[in-house]
Amino acid sequence: MSERTSTRRNVLKAAGVAIGAAAVPTAAAASTEESEWTAVKSPVGGTLYDVEETSEGAYAVGDAGVVLERTAKGWQKILDGGPSGNGNNLYGADVTDDGERLWFVGSSGAIGEYDVTTGNLVDHSAPMDVTNNFNDVSVTGEAGEANVYVAGDSGKMYYSFENGATQTWDYVTPGSGSAINAVDFYDDRKGHIVDGNKSVFYTQDGSTWDKIGLADANVNFYGVDSDGADDVWISGGGGMVFHWTGSRWVPADTGDAGLRDIEVEDGVGYTVGGGGAVYDREDEAWKPDTTPTGQNLKAVCRESEVEIAVGAGGTILEH
């Protein structure tokens, strides 16, 4: 199978390369060349849990099933109530390889597929009559032909190789049954997940999973960026980031903030977390960015023109 196309969102991520855990300077001691993040007006006050780039620009999802679109006039609400209109929170989102369909998942089995080119919404909620909370989603392939992978709070991975059509769903329990916090795929059926038992799993067929770590991490895992079999980034509690090189895990310590999301490309990127924390990595070194918020940040992505981070209180930061 071919690697995922370049039309997919071009995300940045933060990483560490030292063999031992490397300390990062505090914000007060950071370089004067710190990146400047700006708070922009948000149409909502609830938490935004994820943000993604599509062929039509950036979209964010969050509390009460809201979906926001970044437009020339600012961020605007385009959906309220989620795919079923029941107001279920949306915790995760992803985009097809051509950027035309935004998939999102959330509480009570919510799954939606939104066509960003037409505004059409398809409700795929409660596959197999499952109404557990879904924490994250990853999709591969093009619009209408996607493989869909959904991370369940009950420790199950739900998947459909036929664009989420009814009767095409199946599931597997990769680990101990702990909640699967995040999922990301780098190819059609190749990717990684992290769960609440401090474990990382990989698949090469989209349906069977094997554990690749992480021993003695001593922190929870919250975010994963799967860029290849030998290029995986994990963000977690206590400011920790871990990079899988194919043969070993390389830890980096950014500080105390729990890091909820991480986006890395070619060793350059961002990780975000508690208290408005943003760390970026360039030249093989982490550094903290100054941000105008103390709100907990939940997700980060790079849009065509700007980097975007979202979080509690409807927070939207742009850089």
C-alpha positions as CSV (number, residue, x, y, z in Angstrom):
1,M,0.0,0.0,0.0
2,S,1.2,3.5,-0.8
3,E,2.1,6.0,1.8
4,R,-0.5,8.6,2.6
5,T,-0.8,11.3,0.0
6,S,0.7,14.8,0.4
7,T,-2.8,16.3,0.1
8,R,-3.4,15.2,3.7
9,R,-3.1,17.9,6.3
10,N,0.6,18.9,6.6
11,V,1.1,18.9,10.3
12,L,4.0,19.9,12.5
13,K,5.0,18.1,15.7
14,A,7.3,18.4,18.6
15,A,10.0,15.8,19.4
16,G,13.1,14.9,21.4
17,V,16.1,13.1,20.2
18,A,18.4,12.8,23.3
19,I,19.0,9.3,24.5
20,G,18.1,10.4,28.0
21,A,15.2,12.6,29.0
22,A,16.1,16.1,28.1
23,A,15.0,19.1,30.2
24,V,13.4,22.1,28.5
25,P,13.9,25.7,29.8
26,T,11.0,27.3,31.5
27,A,8.9,30.0,29.7
28,A,10.7,32.7,31.7
29,A,14.1,31.4,30.5
30,A,13.0,30.8,26.9
31,S,14.7,32.4,24.0
32,T,13.6,35.9,22.9
33,E,12.8,34.2,19.5
34,E,9.8,32.5,21.0
35,S,6.9,32.0,18.7
36,E,4.0,34.4,19.2
37,W,0.6,32.8,19.5
38,T,-2.5,35.0,19.3
39,A,-6.0,34.3,20.9
40,V,-8.7,34.7,18.3
41,K,-12.4,35.2,18.8
42,S,-14.3,32.0,19.4
43,P,-18.1,31.5,18.9
44,V,-18.3,29.0,21.7
45,G,-17.4,28.8,25.4
46,G,-17.2,25.1,25.7
47,T,-14.1,23.0,25.4
48,L,-12.8,22.3,21.9
49,Y,-11.1,18.9,21.8
50,D,-9.7,18.6,18.3
51,V,-8.8,20.6,15.2
52,E,-8.0,19.5,11.7
53,E,-7.1,20.9,8.3
54,T,-9.3,20.0,5.3
55,S,-9.3,20.9,1.6
56,E,-11.6,23.8,2.6
57,G,-9.6,25.0,5.6
58,A,-9.5,24.3,9.4
59,Y,-12.3,22.8,11.4
60,A,-12.6,22.3,15.2
61,V,-15.0,20.0,17.2
62,G,-16.0,20.1,20.9
63,D,-18.6,20.2,23.7
64,A,-22.3,19.7,22.9
65,G,-21.4,18.5,19.4
66,V,-20.3,21.8,17.9
67,V,-18.3,21.9,14.7
68,L,-16.5,25.2,13.9
69,E,-15.1,26.3,10.6
70,R,-12.3,28.9,10.1
71,T,-13.5,31.3,7.5
72,A,-12.4,34.6,6.0
73,K,-14.7,36.3,8.6
74,G,-13.3,34.3,11.5
75,W,-14.4,31.1,13.2
76,Q,-18.0,30.2,12.7
77,K,-20.3,27.5,14.0
78,I,-21.6,25.3,11.3
79,L,-23.0,22.4,13.4
80,D,-24.5,22.2,16.8
81,G,-25.6,19.0,18.5
82,G,-23.3,16.5,16.8
83,P,-24.2,14.0,14.0
84,S,-27.4,12.9,15.7
85,G,-28.5,16.3,17.0
86,N,-28.3,15.0,20.6
87,G,-25.7,17.3,21.8
88,N,-23.1,14.6,22.4
89,N,-19.6,16.0,23.0
90,L,-17.1,15.4,20.1
91,Y,-13.7,14.4,21.3
92,G,-11.7,13.5,18.2
93,A,-11.6,14.3,14.4
94,D,-9.7,13.3,11.3
95,V,-9.8,14.0,7.6
96,T,-9.7,11.8,4.5
97,D,-6.6,11.8,2.4
98,D,-8.1,14.1,-0.2
99,G,-9.2,16.5,2.6
100,E,-12.9,16.4,1.5
101,R,-14.5,14.6,4.5
102,L,-14.2,15.5,8.1
103,W,-14.9,12.6,10.4
104,F,-15.6,13.1,14.1
105,V,-16.5,11.0,17.1
106,G,-17.6,11.5,20.7
107,S,-19.8,10.5,23.6
108,S,-22.6,8.0,23.5
109,G,-21.3,6.4,20.3
110,A,-21.4,9.6,18.2
111,I,-19.8,9.2,14.7
112,G,-20.2,11.8,12.0
113,E,-19.0,12.2,8.4
114,Y,-19.1,15.8,7.1
115,D,-18.5,16.7,3.5
116,V,-16.7,20.0,3.6
117,T,-17.3,20.7,-0.1
118,T,-21.1,20.3,0.0
119,G,-22.1,20.7,3.7
120,N,-23.7,17.2,3.7
121,L,-23.6,15.3,7.0
122,V,-23.9,11.5,7.4
123,D,-24.7,10.0,10.8
124,H,-22.8,6.8,11.5
125,S,-23.4,6.8,15.2
126,A,-23.8,3.7,17.4
127,P,-22.1,1.1,15.1
128,M,-23.0,-2.4,16.1
129,D,-25.4,-0.7,18.6
130,V,-22.4,0.5,20.6
131,T,-23.1,3.7,22.6
132,N,-19.9,3.9,24.6
133,N,-17.8,7.0,24.5
134,F,-15.4,7.3,21.5
135,N,-12.2,9.2,22.2
136,D,-10.5,9.6,18.9
137,V,-10.7,8.6,15.2
138,S,-8.3,8.1,12.3
139,V,-9.4,7.7,8.7
140,T,-7.3,6.7,5.6
141,G,-8.2,6.7,1.9
142,E,-10.3,9.2,0.0
143,A,-13.8,10.5,0.5
144,G,-16.5,7.8,0.2
145,E,-13.9,5.0,0.3
146,A,-12.3,5.5,3.7
147,N,-11.0,3.0,6.2
148,V,-12.4,4.3,9.6
149,Y,-10.7,3.5,13.0
150,V,-12.4,4.6,16.2
151,A,-10.8,4.5,19.7
152,G,-13.2,3.3,22.3
153,D,-13.3,4.3,26.0
154,S,-14.0,0.6,26.8
155,G,-10.6,-0.5,25.4
156,K,-12.0,-1.6,22.0
157,M,-10.9,-0.5,18.6
158,Y,-13.8,-0.3,16.2
159,Y,-13.1,-0.3,12.4
160,S,-14.8,-0.3,9.1
161,F,-13.0,-0.8,5.7
162,E,-16.1,0.4,3.8
163,N,-16.5,4.0,4.8
164,G,-18.5,3.2,8.0
165,A,-21.4,1.6,6.2
166,T,-23.9,-0.3,8.3
167,Q,-23.0,-4.0,8.8
168,T,-19.3,-3.4,7.9
169,W,-18.1,-2.6,11.4
170,D,-16.0,-4.9,13.6
171,Y,-14.0,-4.5,16.7
172,V,-11.0,-5.8,18.6
173,T,-9.6,-5.3,22.2
174,P,-5.8,-4.7,21.7
175,G,-4.8,-4.5,25.4
176,S,-6.2,-5.0,28.9
177,G,-9.5,-3.2,28.3
178,S,-8.2,0.2,29.4
179,A,-9.5,3.2,27.5
180,I,-7.8,3.9,24.1
181,N,-7.0,7.5,24.3
182,A,-5.6,8.2,20.8
183,V,-5.2,6.6,17.4
184,D,-3.3,7.6,14.3
185,F,-2.6,5.9,11.0
186,Y,0.3,6.6,8.5
187,D,-0.9,4.3,5.8
188,D,-4.2,2.6,4.8
189,R,-4.1,-0.1,7.4
190,K,-0.9,0.7,9.3
191,G,-0.9,2.8,12.5
192,H,-0.6,3.1,16.3
193,I,-2.7,3.6,19.4
194,V,-2.1,4.5,23.0
195,D,-4.2,3.4,25.9
196,G,-4.9,4.2,29.6
197,N,-2.6,1.4,30.7
198,K,0.5,3.2,29.5
199,S,0.8,1.0,26.5
200,V,1.5,1.6,22.8
201,F,0.2,-0.8,20.1
202,Y,0.7,-1.0,16.3
203,T,-1.1,-2.7,13.5
204,Q,-0.1,-3.6,9.9
205,D,-3.5,-4.8,8.8
206,G,-6.0,-2.5,10.6
207,S,-7.5,-5.3,12.7
208,T,-4.8,-7.0,14.7
209,W,-2.6,-5.2,17.2
210,D,0.8,-5.9,18.9
211,K,2.4,-4.1,21.8
212,I,5.6,-2.1,21.2
213,G,5.9,-0.3,24.6
214,L,6.3,1.5,26.7
215,A,8.1,-0.1,29.7
216,D,8.7,2.1,32.8
217,A,7.2,5.2,31.4
218,N,5.4,6.1,34.7
219,V,3.1,8.6,33.0
220,N,-0.2,8.4,31.2
221,F,-0.3,8.6,27.4
222,Y,-2.7,11.1,25.8
223,G,-1.6,11.7,22.2
224,V,0.0,9.8,19.3
225,D,1.4,10.8,15.9
226,S,2.1,7.8,13.7
227,D,4.3,8.9,10.8
228,G,5.8,5.4,10.0
229,A,6.8,2.1,11.5
230,D,10.0,3.7,12.7
231,D,8.7,7.2,13.4
232,V,6.1,7.4,16.2
233,W,5.6,10.3,18.7
234,I,3.7,10.0,22.0
235,S,2.7,12.8,24.4
236,G,1.8,12.2,28.0
237,G,1.7,13.3,31.6
238,G,4.4,15.1,33.4
239,G,5.5,16.9,30.2
240,M,6.9,13.8,28.7
241,V,7.3,13.1,25.0
242,F,8.5,9.7,23.6
243,H,9.8,9.0,20.1
244,W,9.9,5.5,18.7
245,T,12.8,5.2,16.1
246,G,12.1,1.6,15.1
247,S,14.6,0.1,17.6
248,R,14.2,2.2,20.8
249,W,12.1,4.8,22.6
250,V,13.7,8.2,23.1
251,P,12.3,10.2,26.0
252,A,12.2,14.0,26.4
253,D,11.0,16.0,29.4
254,T,9.4,19.4,28.7
255,G,8.3,20.1,32.2
256,D,5.2,19.5,34.3
257,A,2.3,20.1,32.0
258,G,0.3,17.1,30.8
259,L,0.7,17.1,27.0
260,R,-2.6,16.2,25.3
261,D,-1.7,16.3,21.6
262,I,1.4,16.1,19.5
263,E,1.9,16.8,15.8
264,V,5.4,16.2,14.2
265,E,6.7,16.2,10.7
266,D,10.3,15.6,9.7
267,G,11.3,16.1,13.3
268,V,9.7,19.5,13.5
269,G,6.4,20.3,15.3
270,Y,4.4,21.1,18.3
271,T,2.9,19.5,21.5
272,V,0.3,21.2,23.6
273,G,-1.3,20.7,27.1
274,G,-2.2,22.0,30.5
275,G,-2.2,25.6,31.5
276,G,-1.8,26.9,27.9
277,A,1.5,25.1,27.4
278,V,2.9,24.9,23.9
279,Y,6.3,23.5,23.1
280,D,7.8,23.5,19.7
281,R,10.9,21.7,18.3
282,E,13.4,23.0,15.8
283,D,17.0,22.1,15.3
284,E,16.5,19.0,17.4
285,A,15.7,21.0,20.6
286,W,12.5,21.7,22.5
287,K,11.5,25.1,23.6
288,P,8.4,26.6,25.2
289,D,6.3,29.1,23.3
290,T,4.7,32.1,25.0
291,T,0.9,31.9,24.8
292,P,-1.9,34.4,25.9
293,T,-3.9,31.8,27.8
294,G,-3.8,29.7,30.9
295,Q,-6.6,27.4,29.6
296,N,-5.8,23.7,29.1
297,L,-5.0,23.0,25.4
298,K,-6.4,19.8,23.8
299,A,-5.2,19.7,20.2
300,V,-2.9,21.3,17.7
301,C,-2.5,21.3,13.9
302,R,-0.9,23.2,11.1
303,E,-3.2,24.8,8.6
304,S,-2.0,25.9,5.2
305,E,-1.3,29.4,6.5
306,V,-1.2,29.2,10.3
307,E,-0.7,26.8,13.2
308,I,-3.8,26.4,15.4
309,A,-4.3,25.1,18.9
310,V,-7.6,24.7,20.7
311,G,-8.8,23.9,24.2
312,A,-10.9,24.6,27.2
313,G,-13.3,27.6,27.3
314,G,-13.5,27.7,23.6
315,T,-9.9,28.7,23.3
316,I,-8.5,29.1,19.8
317,L,-4.9,30.2,19.3
318,E,-3.2,30.9,16.0
319,H,0.4,31.4,15.1
